[in-house]
Amino acid sequence: MTRRTLCLGIGGAAVMLGLGGLKLASPQAIIRPPGGQDEDRLISACIRCEKCYEACPRHVIKPAKIEDGLLGMRSPQLDFSADYCDFCAEENGGVPLCVASCPTEALQLPAGADAHSTIIGLAEIDQKTCLAFRDTGCHFCYDACKQAGYDAIQLDSEGYSGRPYVIGDKCVGCGACESVCVSLQQGSIVAGATERAIVVRPASSL
């Protein structure tokens, strides 16, 4: 990047910030990787080295964008659009490689924390866009949660007509449910929907 490009970028960001087009902090809470739930510590300690992105075997860690706030830009966030966080169960025995690779401990788990005790977030179902609430028999989120080993999603009745609901005390926000939700696929989209029918929200925002 040339000095001129850098100056233009800084100047443009300053103008946008002054006009209200950008925010210093994220306007909404961001889903962070394991050990990044202390937002203040993560933002202050993260050096944007991208080692956590590279270490993630499921490629669910992505850089936060400028619209997520200037202070958090390019800090790590979780994207469950194609996969979920299993705490590197297969690759590293349940010790997240993102945490192990962080040189500044911006990602840091409490002593004794594991995949069943670290709360990344909480899944939330939008009944207006969930296909199961339109009597389609869709149970992808239920199956994914069971396969991930949490059983945090249950059905209100057995069989085809069962509709999913989240058991908050069992959900850790791994994203398995969100990663398989088909509510936005062509042919099943609900008018006006901008996100999947089940998404993980940061626990602090609920």
N, C-alpha and C positions, 0 to 999 in steps of 0.2 A: 504494500500500500504506500503510495507516495504521500509526501507531506501535504500537498494540495488536497488530495482526496480525503485525508484525515481531517484537515481543517474544515473542509466543506461538510463532512459528516457531523463533526462536532457542532458546527454552526447551525446546520439543519435541525439537529436534535434540540439545540437550545431554543430555536424559533418554535418548533413544535411543542416543546415543553411550555413555553410562554403562552402559546395559544390554547393550551389545554389538550392538544392532540396526543401528548405523551404524559405518562405519569412516572414519578420517581419510583414508587413502589407498585407492585402488581395490584390492579383494581379488584382482583379476586384471588383467593388462595390457590396455590399450585400444589399438585401432587408431587411430592419429593421421593427420591429413592430411599431405601432403608437407611436409617441413621441421620437423615436430613430433615427430621421433623421439627427441630429447633430452628425456625426460620432466621432469626437474628444471627445465630452462630454460623449457619450455612452461608448467608450472604457475606458476612464479614471475613470468613475463613477461606471461602472458595476462591481459587486463583484462576479458574476457567481453563485448567490444563487439559481437560477433555479425557483424562485417563479413565474416568468412570464410564464414559460413553464406550470407549474402546474395550473395556473389561467386561461389559455386560454381554453374556452369551446369547441372550434373547433379544438384544437390540431394542430394548424398551426405554432406554435413557436417551433423551433428546435435549438439545439446548433450548432454554427459554428464549422467546423472541422479544424484540424491542417493545411490542405492544403489551408484554407481560410486566413491563416496568423497567426503567433504565437501570436501577440498582441490581435487578436480578437477571439482566440480559446475559445469555449464554451460560447461566448456571443450570445445573441438571434438574430436569423434570421427567416424570414418567409419562409415556405415551402408550396406552393399551389398545391402540387401533389394530394391532396384528398379533400381539402376544401378551404375556403377563409376567409378573415377578414371582419366581418360586424360591427366592433366596439362594439361588445357585445350588439347589439340592443335589442335582446330578453332577454338576461340574466341580463343586467345591465343598461338598458335604454339608450344605446348609449355611455356609458362611458367605455372605454376599461379596462377590469379587469387587464390586464398586467400592465398598467400604474398605476392603483390604488394599485397594490400589490408591486410595486417596492420600496424597502426601501431606495434607495439612489438617487432617481429621475434621474437615468440614462435614464429612459423613462419618458418624461415629455412633455405634450401638452401645446402649448401656450394658453393663456386665451381665452375662447370662441371658441376654435377649436372643430370641430365635424367631423362626417364621410364624409361630403361633402366638407370640407375645408382643411383637412389634406392630403397632397399628399404623399402617401407611395411610389409610383412609377408610371410608365406609361406602359400600355400594348403595345406590339409591335408584329405585325403579319409578319411571314415569308411566303411570297407568294409562295416560292418554295416548301414548305412542307404543306401548308394549304390545306385541302381537298376541301374546297369550290372553290379554284382556279383550281381544277382538275374536276370541274363540277359534284361534287357528291351531291350538295345541302345541305352540312353540315352547320348548323347554330347554333350549340350548344353554341358558345361563345356569339353570338348575344342574344339568349334567356336568357342566364345566366346573362348577364349584365343588361338586361331589368328587370329581376326578382329581381336583387339586388337594383334596383331603380336609376341607373345612366344614362342609355341610352347613354353611351359613345361609344358603338359600333353600327354602322348603316350598312345597306346593300346598295350597289351601284345600285341595281334595285330590284323590287319587285319579290316575288315568288321564285321558286326553283333555278333559276340561279343567285340570288343575292349573291354578294361576300362581306365579311365584311371589314370594315375599322374603325379605331379608331379616335374619335374626342378628340384630346389632351386636350382641355379646360374642358372636362367633366370627363375625366378619373382620378381617384385618386389612381389606382394601388391596388384595393382591392383583386384582384386575382380570382374573380368569373369566368372570362373567361378561365384563365389558368387551373383552377381546373376541368373543364369539357371537355377540348380539348381531342379529341380521335385520334389525328394524329399519336401517337406512339403505338396505340393498334395493336395487331397481325392482319395481313391482310391488314393494311392500312399504314404501315410504309414506309417512303420514304428512299431509300438507302442512307446511310450516315448520317441520321438525329440523333442527340444526345439529342434533347430537343423538347418539344411540339411546334406546329406551332405558338401558341400565348403564350408569356411569359411576365411577368412583369419585367421591368428593373428599377433600382433606377433612379429617375428623374435626379440626379446629373451626371449620366453616359451617358445621351443622349445628 
